[in-house]
């Protein structure tokens, strides 16, 4: 069995606790560093997620691992959903997100909730759509988290996940490894309060079971009609699945 990827392998605390503390620490700098590290491409990829969700005309949406709320805000702006929930385990990230929601005057539709994606405090069959952007690789128990998402989705509801993957073709594969293993951790050390955070984010991305392996996990927990949409030659992938 491969070793679980945690922000600090020498720390006895569990992955969930470490991830929570890490995101609390970097919450104030997260948006800016994200834009820098992704060269701004993450915004376009989130727009693609929003388009997939909007095409289903959902009335209720939950964005898990919402962070500072970029994706849930975009969905409120681009859909007619009456209820949107942005859920995250990090109170620090949520506090930044709440300010952004108020500033965009969407607090009458968006609720920012502190919660655990693996133990969702919502009834079965609550949401028409659930999204996760760059969050599932931080789940302590991936299958449990995905099963919880399926539980709170309505029948025929959609799950859309944006997550890192590894390009398969030359020269993008080689460029990806160079960038993620050397440049991203270096930028994190230069600009982040948590010197280990961006090393962890790079390592967890490289070891995430992307592509067909992740499709198999989605199918195992009961999703159907699974689709993959590669972003920038496979540097990230959007997964779409149906309950």
C-alpha contacts under 8 A as a table, 3 or more apart, distances in Angstrom:
res1	aa1	res2	aa2	distance
5	X	9	X	7.35
5	X	15	X	7.77
5	X	200	X	7.51
5	X	203	X	7.35
5	X	204	X	5.96
6	X	9	X	5.67
6	X	14	X	7.94
6	X	15	X	5.34
6	X	18	X	7.14
6	X	19	X	7.54
6	X	200	X	6.74
6	X	204	X	7.82
7	X	15	X	7.44
7	X	18	X	6.35
7	X	19	X	6.70
7	X	22	X	7.56
7	X	196	X	6.57
7	X	197	X	6.23
7	X	199	X	7.86
7	X	200	X	4.96
7	X	201	X	7.88
8	X	11	X	5.42
8	X	18	X	7.46
8	X	196	X	7.38
8	X	200	X	7.84
9	X	12	X	7.68
13	X	17	X	6.38
13	X	18	X	6.48
14	X	17	X	5.46
14	X	18	X	6.29
15	X	18	X	5.11
15	X	19	X	5.96
15	X	138	X	7.95
15	X	140	X	5.92
16	X	19	X	5.23
16	X	20	X	6.15
16	X	138	X	7.64
16	X	139	X	7.15
16	X	140	X	5.74
17	X	20	X	5.21
17	X	21	X	6.29
18	X	21	X	5.19
18	X	22	X	6.05
19	X	22	X	5.01
19	X	23	X	6.20
19	X	138	X	7.09
20	X	23	X	5.43
20	X	24	X	6.17
20	X	89	X	6.12
20	X	90	X	5.17
21	X	24	X	5.08
21	X	25	X	6.22
21	X	90	X	7.38
22	X	25	X	5.18
22	X	26	X	6.41
22	X	194	X	7.15
22	X	197	X	6.51
23	X	26	X	5.17
23	X	27	X	5.60
23	X	90	X	6.11
23	X	92	X	7.02
23	X	93	X	6.63
24	X	27	X	5.38
24	X	90	X	5.62
24	X	91	X	6.53
24	X	92	X	4.41
24	X	93	X	6.14
25	X	28	X	7.74
25	X	92	X	7.36
25	X	193	X	6.99
25	X	194	X	6.77
26	X	29	X	5.55
26	X	30	X	5.74
26	X	192	X	6.83
26	X	193	X	6.36
26	X	194	X	6.63
27	X	30	X	5.18
27	X	31	X	7.93
27	X	68	X	7.69
27	X	92	X	5.65
27	X	93	X	4.85
27	X	96	X	7.13
28	X	31	X	7.58
28	X	92	X	7.94
28	X	93	X	7.60
28	X	96	X	7.07
29	X	32	X	5.77
29	X	33	X	6.24
29	X	192	X	7.08
30	X	33	X	5.35
30	X	34	X	5.91
31	X	34	X	5.12
31	X	35	X	6.33
31	X	68	X	7.59
32	X	35	X	5.30
32	X	36	X	6.32
33	X	36	X	4.94
33	X	37	X	5.95
33	X	188	X	7.84
33	X	191	X	7.68
34	X	37	X	5.24
34	X	38	X	6.00
34	X	40	X	7.76
34	X	42	X	7.88
35	X	38	X	5.43
35	X	39	X	5.75
35	X	40	X	4.64
35	X	41	X	7.58
35	X	42	X	7.13
35	X	43	X	7.96
36	X	39	X	5.12
36	X	40	X	6.47
37	X	40	X	7.65
37	X	184	X	6.36
37	X	187	X	7.65
38	X	41	X	5.51
38	X	42	X	5.91
39	X	42	X	7.73
40	X	43	X	6.03
40	X	44	X	7.66
41	X	44	X	5.36
41	X	45	X	6.45
42	X	45	X	5.04
42	X	46	X	6.16
43	X	46	X	5.16
43	X	47	X	6.30
44	X	47	X	4.96
44	X	48	X	6.46
45	X	48	X	5.05
45	X	49	X	6.53
45	X	162	X	7.69
45	X	231	X	6.96
46	X	49	X	4.98
46	X	50	X	6.30
46	X	71	X	6.45
46	X	133	X	7.61
46	X	162	X	7.52
47	X	50	X	5.03
47	X	51	X	6.31
47	X	74	X	7.58
48	X	51	X	5.13
48	X	52	X	6.49
49	X	52	X	5.27
49	X	53	X	6.38
49	X	160	X	6.71
49	X	161	X	7.76
49	X	162	X	7.28
49	X	238	X	7.22
50	X	53	X	5.12
50	X	54	X	5.91
50	X	71	X	7.63
50	X	74	X	6.96
50	X	75	X	5.75
50	X	78	X	7.31
51	X	54	X	5.08
51	X	55	X	6.14
52	X	55	X	5.40
52	X	56	X	7.24
52	X	160	X	7.75
53	X	56	X	5.68
53	X	57	X	7.20
53	X	58	X	7.25
53	X	75	X	7.92
53	X	129	X	6.90
53	X	158	X	7.69
53	X	160	X	7.44
54	X	57	X	5.26
54	X	58	X	6.87
54	X	75	X	7.50
54	X	78	X	6.86
54	X	79	X	5.51
57	X	79	X	6.91
57	X	80	X	7.18
57	X	81	X	7.46
58	X	61	X	6.78
58	X	79	X	7.59
58	X	80	X	7.48
58	X	81	X	5.75
58	X	128	X	5.39
58	X	129	X	6.45
59	X	80	X	6.77
59	X	81	X	3.98
59	X	82	X	5.49
59	X	83	X	6.55
59	X	127	X	7.96
59	X	128	X	6.53
60	X	81	X	5.65
60	X	82	X	6.37
60	X	83	X	4.96
60	X	84	X	5.90
60	X	126	X	7.60
60	X	127	X	5.03
60	X	128	X	5.32
60	X	129	X	6.66
61	X	81	X	7.05
61	X	83	X	6.50
61	X	84	X	4.83
61	X	85	X	6.35
61	X	127	X	5.62
61	X	128	X	6.02
61	X	129	X	4.87
61	X	130	X	5.69
61	X	131	X	7.82
62	X	72	X	7.74
62	X	84	X	5.67
62	X	85	X	4.59
62	X	86	X	5.92
62	X	87	X	7.28
62	X	127	X	6.80
62	X	129	X	6.52
62	X	130	X	4.80
62	X	131	X	6.39
63	X	66	X	5.49
63	X	71	X	7.29
63	X	72	X	5.93
63	X	84	X	7.72
63	X	85	X	6.15
63	X	86	X	4.86
63	X	87	X	6.14
63	X	130	X	5.73
63	X	131	X	4.72
63	X	132	X	5.77
64	X	86	X	6.20
64	X	87	X	4.92
64	X	88	X	6.20
64	X	117	X	6.67
64	X	130	X	7.24
64	X	131	X	6.15
64	X	132	X	5.07
64	X	133	X	7.74
64	X	135	X	7.45
65	X	86	X	7.56
65	X	87	X	5.80
65	X	88	X	4.56
65	X	89	X	7.07
65	X	117	X	7.53
65	X	132	X	6.17
65	X	133	X	7.07
65	X	134	X	7.74
65	X	135	X	5.33
65	X	136	X	7.95
66	X	69	X	5.15
66	X	70	X	7.41
66	X	71	X	6.97
66	X	72	X	6.99
66	X	86	X	5.30
66	X	87	X	5.55
66	X	88	X	5.55
66	X	94	X	7.92
66	X	132	X	7.19
66	X	133	X	7.38
67	X	70	X	7.69
67	X	87	X	7.84
67	X	88	X	6.07
67	X	90	X	7.47
67	X	93	X	5.08
67	X	94	X	6.14
67	X	97	X	6.87
68	X	93	X	5.14
68	X	94	X	5.71
68	X	95	X	7.61
68	X	96	X	5.49
68	X	97	X	3.86
68	X	98	X	7.61
68	X	100	X	7.68
69	X	72	X	5.41
69	X	73	X	5.99
69	X	86	X	6.63
69	X	94	X	7.52
69	X	97	X	4.86
69	X	98	X	7.72
69	X	100	X	7.37
69	X	101	X	7.45
70	X	73	X	5.40
70	X	74	X	6.32
70	X	97	X	7.75
71	X	74	X	5.08
71	X	75	X	6.26
71	X	133	X	7.74
72	X	75	X	5.09
72	X	76	X	6.24
72	X	84	X	7.06
72	X	85	X	7.43
72	X	86	X	6.12
72	X	110	X	7.64
73	X	76	X	5.12
73	X	77	X	6.30
73	X	101	X	6.81
73	X	106	X	7.62
73	X	110	X	7.74
74	X	77	X	5.11
74	X	78	X	6.14
75	X	78	X	5.08
75	X	79	X	5.68
76	X	79	X	5.58
76	X	80	X	7.06
76	X	81	X	6.73
76	X	84	X	7.13
76	X	106	X	7.45
76	X	109	X	7.50
76	X	110	X	7.48
77	X	80	X	7.99
81	X	84	X	6.85
82	X	109	X	6.11
83	X	109	X	5.38
83	X	110	X	6.45
83	X	111	X	7.91
84	X	109	X	6.03
84	X	110	X	4.77
84	X	111	X	6.29
85	X	110	X	5.67
85	X	111	X	4.85
85	X	112	X	5.90
85	X	113	X	6.90
86	X	110	X	7.06
86	X	111	X	6.13
86	X	112	X	4.69
86	X	113	X	6.00
87	X	112	X	5.97
87	X	113	X	4.74
87	X	114	X	5.80
87	X	115	X	5.91
87	X	116	X	7.89
87	X	117	X	7.78
88	X	91	X	7.36
88	X	93	X	7.62
88	X	94	X	6.73
88	X	113	X	6.56
88	X	114	X	5.33
88	X	115	X	5.57
88	X	116	X	6.85
88	X	117	X	7.56
89	X	114	X	5.59
89	X	115	X	5.12
89	X	116	X	5.47
89	X	117	X	7.63
90	X	93	X	5.44
90	X	94	X	6.40
90	X	114	X	7.00
91	X	94	X	5.00
91	X	95	X	6.15
91	X	114	X	6.40
92	X	95	X	5.31
92	X	96	X	6.73
93	X	96	X	5.37
93	X	97	X	6.29
94	X	97	X	4.77
94	X	98	X	5.98
94	X	112	X	6.67
94	X	113	X	7.60
94	X	114	X	7.34
95	X	98	X	5.16
95	X	99	X	6.61
96	X	99	X	5.45
96	X	100	X	6.63
97	X	100	X	5.08
97	X	101	X	6.17
97	X	112	X	7.56
98	X	101	X	5.04
98	X	102	X	6.21
98	X	112	X	6.54
99	X	102	X	5.18
99	X	103	X	6.08
100	X	103	X	5.01
100	X	104	X	6.25
101	X	104	X	5.28
101	X	105	X	6.28
101	X	106	X	5.49
101	X	107	X	5.71
101	X	110	X	7.27
102	X	105	X	4.91
102	X	106	X	6.14
102	X	107	X	5.54
103	X	106	X	7.81
104	X	107	X	7.99
105	X	108	X	7.51
106	X	109	X	5.61
106	X	110	X	5.99
107	X	110	X	5.06
107	X	111	X	6.72
108	X	111	X	7.91
115	X	119	X	7.77
115	X	120	X	6.86
115	X	121	X	7.68
116	X	119	X	5.34
116	X	120	X	6.04
117	X	120	X	5.57
117	X	139	X	7.64
117	X	145	X	5.75
117	X	148	X	7.33
117	X	149	X	7.75
118	X	139	X	7.52
118	X	141	X	7.36
118	X	144	X	5.87
118	X	145	X	4.23
118	X	146	X	7.80
118	X	148	X	6.12
119	X	145	X	7.57
119	X	148	X	6.85
120	X	148	X	6.59
120	X	149	X	7.95
122	X	126	X	6.98
122	X	152	X	6.55
123	X	126	X	5.97
123	X	152	X	6.16
124	X	151	X	5.32
124	X	152	X	4.43
124	X	153	X	6.92
124	X	154	X	7.55
125	X	151	X	6.41
125	X	152	X	4.65
125	X	153	X	4.72
125	X	154	X	3.98
125	X	155	X	6.96
126	X	152	X	5.22
126	X	153	X	5.76
126	X	154	X	5.96
127	X	130	X	6.89
127	X	152	X	6.17
127	X	153	X	4.82
127	X	154	X	5.68
127	X	157	X	7.15
128	X	153	X	6.04
128	X	154	X	5.65
128	X	156	X	7.90
128	X	157	X	4.70
128	X	158	X	6.64
129	X	153	X	6.69
129	X	157	X	5.47
129	X	158	X	4.85
129	X	159	X	5.84
129	X	160	X	7.78
130	X	149	X	7.23
130	X	153	X	7.18
130	X	158	X	6.45
130	X	159	X	4.90
130	X	160	X	6.45
131	X	159	X	5.73
131	X	160	X	4.82
131	X	161	X	5.60
132	X	135	X	5.86
132	X	136	X	6.85
132	X	160	X	6.61
132	X	161	X	4.80
132	X	162	X	6.26
133	X	136	X	7.67
133	X	161	X	5.75
133	X	162	X	4.52
133	X	163	X	6.04
134	X	137	X	7.01
134	X	161	X	7.80
134	X	162	X	5.90
134	X	163	X	4.73
134	X	164	X	6.81
135	X	138	X	5.46
135	X	139	X	7.11
135	X	163	X	7.25
136	X	139	X	5.27
136	X	142	X	6.83
136	X	145	X	7.93
136	X	163	X	7.39
137	X	142	X	7.46
137	X	163	X	7.74
137	X	204	X	6.64
137	X	205	X	7.10
137	X	208	X	6.17
138	X	204	X	7.80
139	X	142	X	5.31
139	X	145	X	6.70
141	X	144	X	5.42
141	X	145	X	6.25
142	X	145	X	5.22
142	X	146	X	6.25
143	X	146	X	5.15
143	X	147	X	6.01
143	X	217	X	7.04
143	X	221	X	6.80
144	X	147	X	5.05
144	X	148	X	6.18
145	X	148	X	5.15
145	X	149	X	6.36
146	X	149	X	5.03
146	X	150	X	6.26
146	X	218	X	7.30
146	X	221	X	7.02
147	X	150	X	5.03
147	X	151	X	6.18
147	X	221	X	5.78
147	X	222	X	7.84
148	X	151	X	5.00
148	X	152	X	6.49
149	X	152	X	5.46
149	X	153	X	6.32
149	X	159	X	7.99
150	X	153	X	5.20
150	X	222	X	7.68
150	X	223	X	7.47
150	X	243	X	6.30
151	X	154	X	7.86
153	X	157	X	5.59
153	X	158	X	7.43
153	X	243	X	6.89
154	X	157	X	5.01
154	X	243	X	7.14
155	X	243	X	5.44
156	X	242	X	5.64
156	X	243	X	4.98
157	X	242	X	5.75
157	X	243	X	5.56
158	X	240	X	7.00
158	X	241	X	5.71
158	X	242	X	4.58
158	X	243	X	6.42
159	X	239	X	7.87
159	X	240	X	5.74
159	X	241	X	5.21
159	X	242	X	6.19
159	X	243	X	7.84
160	X	238	X	6.82
160	X	239	X	5.61
160	X	240	X	4.57
160	X	241	X	6.58
161	X	237	X	7.99
161	X	238	X	5.48
161	X	239	X	5.04
161	X	240	X	6.54
162	X	236	X	6.97
162	X	237	X	5.81
162	X	238	X	4.46
162	X	239	X	6.49
163	X	236	X	5.56
163	X	237	X	5.60
163	X	238	X	6.53
164	X	205	X	5.68
164	X	206	X	7.90
164	X	208	X	7.75
164	X	210	X	7.55
164	X	235	X	6.13
164	X	236	X	4.13
164	X	237	X	6.17
165	X	205	X	6.84
165	X	206	X	7.13
165	X	208	X	7.38
165	X	210	X	5.46
165	X	211	X	7.32
165	X	234	X	5.97
165	X	235	X	5.30
165	X	236	X	4.74
165	X	237	X	6.04
166	X	173	X	6.59
166	X	176	X	7.11
166	X	206	X	6.95
166	X	210	X	7.64
166	X	234	X	5.76
166	X	235	X	5.39
166	X	236	X	7.16
167	X	172	X	5.89
167	X	173	X	4.71
167	X	176	X	7.08
167	X	233	X	5.83
167	X	234	X	4.32
167	X	235	X	5.48
168	X	172	X	7.31
168	X	173	X	5.49
168	X	234	X	7.20
169	X	172	X	5.85
169	X	173	X	5.63
169	X	233	X	7.97
170	X	173	X	5.55
170	X	174	X	6.53
171	X	174	X	5.44
171	X	175	X	6.10
172	X	175	X	4.98
172	X	176	X	5.89
172	X	233	X	7.05
173	X	176	X	5.11
173	X	177	X	6.45
174	X	177	X	5.37
174	X	178	X	6.32
175	X	178	X	5.14
175	X	179	X	6.05
176	X	179	X	5.18
176	X	180	X	5.91
176	X	235	X	7.09
177	X	180	X	5.26
177	X	181	X	5.66
177	X	182	X	7.96
178	X	181	X	5.52
178	X	182	X	5.76
178	X	183	X	7.10
179	X	182	X	5.62
179	X	183	X	4.90
179	X	184	X	6.25
180	X	183	X	6.03
180	X	184	X	5.19
180	X	185	X	7.29
180	X	202	X	5.65
181	X	184	X	6.53
181	X	185	X	6.64
181	X	199	X	7.81
181	X	202	X	6.50
181	X	203	X	7.68
182	X	185	X	5.87
182	X	186	X	6.22
183	X	186	X	5.08
183	X	187	X	6.14
184	X	187	X	5.18
184	X	188	X	6.19
184	X	198	X	6.57
184	X	199	X	7.37
184	X	202	X	7.07
185	X	188	X	4.95
185	X	189	X	6.20
185	X	198	X	5.17
185	X	199	X	4.79
185	X	202	X	7.21
186	X	189	X	5.16
186	X	190	X	6.28
187	X	190	X	5.08
187	X	191	X	6.10
187	X	192	X	7.82
188	X	191	X	5.41
188	X	192	X	5.06
188	X	194	X	7.80
188	X	195	X	6.26
188	X	196	X	7.80
188	X	197	X	7.15
188	X	198	X	5.15
188	X	199	X	7.43
189	X	192	X	5.73
189	X	193	X	7.93
189	X	194	X	7.54
189	X	195	X	4.77
189	X	196	X	7.49
189	X	198	X	7.64
192	X	195	X	6.06
192	X	197	X	7.91
194	X	197	X	5.45
195	X	198	X	7.08
195	X	199	X	7.75
196	X	199	X	5.33
196	X	200	X	6.24
197	X	200	X	5.20
197	X	201	X	6.27
198	X	201	X	4.81
198	X	202	X	6.11
199	X	202	X	5.25
199	X	203	X	6.19
200	X	203	X	5.08
200	X	204	X	5.90
201	X	204	X	5.27
201	X	205	X	6.09
202	X	205	X	5.16
202	X	206	X	6.34
203	X	206	X	5.22
203	X	207	X	6.36
204	X	207	X	5.26
204	X	208	X	6.04
205	X	208	X	5.35
209	X	213	X	5.37
209	X	214	X	5.39
210	X	213	X	5.77
210	X	214	X	5.07
210	X	215	X	7.86
210	X	237	X	7.98
211	X	214	X	5.47
211	X	215	X	6.26
211	X	228	X	7.28
211	X	237	X	7.72
212	X	215	X	4.86
212	X	216	X	6.18
213	X	216	X	5.20
213	X	217	X	6.58
214	X	217	X	5.04
214	X	218	X	6.29
215	X	218	X	5.12
215	X	219	X	6.19
215	X	226	X	6.77
216	X	219	X	5.06
216	X	220	X	6.01
217	X	220	X	4.93
217	X	221	X	6.41
218	X	221	X	5.49
218	X	222	X	6.57
218	X	223	X	5.52
218	X	224	X	7.88
218	X	226	X	7.80
218	X	241	X	7.78
219	X	222	X	5.13
219	X	223	X	4.93
219	X	224	X	6.24
219	X	226	X	7.77
220	X	223	X	7.38
222	X	243	X	7.14
223	X	226	X	7.20
223	X	241	X	6.00
223	X	242	X	5.55
223	X	243	X	5.15
224	X	241	X	5.85
224	X	242	X	5.21
224	X	243	X	6.33
225	X	240	X	7.81
225	X	241	X	5.57
225	X	242	X	5.88
226	X	239	X	6.99
226	X	240	X	5.61
226	X	241	X	4.42
226	X	242	X	7.00
227	X	239	X	5.65
227	X	240	X	5.08
227	X	241	X	6.47
228	X	237	X	6.56
228	X	238	X	5.83
228	X	239	X	4.81
228	X	240	X	6.61
229	X	237	X	5.58
229	X	238	X	4.99
229	X	239	X	6.43
230	X	233	X	6.17
230	X	234	X	4.82
230	X	235	X	7.54
230	X	236	X	6.26
230	X	237	X	4.52
230	X	238	X	6.38
231	X	234	X	5.22
231	X	235	X	6.12
231	X	236	X	5.14
231	X	237	X	5.50
231	X	238	X	7.28
232	X	235	X	5.66
232	X	236	X	6.97
233	X	236	X	7.96
234	X	237	X	6.09
